[in-house]
Amino acid sequence: MNFIEKFQSIVILIAVGVGLFLGQFSIFEKNAETFILPFLLLMLYGLFLTIPLQNLKAAFKNIKFLGTSTVINFVWTPILAWGLGAIFLSNHPALWLGFILFLVTPCTDWYLIFTSIAKGNMSLSTSVLPVNLILQVMLLPVYLFIFAGTMETVGLSTIIESVIFVLFVPFLLANITRYLFNKKKAFLEKKLIPFFAFSQIVFLCLAIIAMFASQGYYLINNLGVIFLILLPLLLFFIINFIAAQTVGKVFKFSYEDTVSLNMTTIARNSPVALAIVVTAFPDQPLIALALIIGPLIELPVLAIVSQSLLRIRKLVK
């Protein structure tokens, strides 16, 4: 991990603070919104570029694990997210929607770091990355339509336009890049991909700065809502941790495979949903706020989970 990755949650928090500060000046507040989408598109392009979809078939070598993680991530988790939101956030529909969108997208990057720390099955965790990425790209608009439609927040046409522009365009460009550099793999793998792997968090932070600067005054007057989302998020992490541990025992997964299941069902991928939210809901910053606050809580939780799993490993041995 580079320095920024090690202190990612702190870096994101600093970006939020910088954005809020700049948002108090009218020149930044009026112009910052213009920069949000370009930075997010660059970040997503880098994300799609760094994930090797050609290794997709490797995930199907362990059907039991793939099937289990897929059901938890894409069937159980949306239901759990909706239920927790209904209990704690029903009076705040914008936060509720942001909360759901944060939780229905499994992580495709930093959860590998915590899988490694907890001595999980890295090859297995890596193999399911392309599956998680493809399924969330396909299913996110479905979730958005179902939940946003239920809350009467946005129309179908807006969702379709946002998904096509924000997800499929960078996804397509990333795969075109891989095709064009097929004969120059050394440059692709040693220069281009490492650059975008490093710069993803940079582009994300620049987008966060621009977002908070554009809505700085409004958000400063609504920061109390952060505490509304804290309890349901912690409950989600606890419930999914217990669920993964239980499923691991039922299916007799090894310790390493159970760690991989824990991490892939707890870690979330807010940047993908964030890009759509910025496009589809430009006038509802509280939705985006839920997606930004989520990782600030998630990263310390992943650190605690990885240490807890190591202790479980000692007890088992």
Salt bridges, closest charged atoms under 4 A:
none
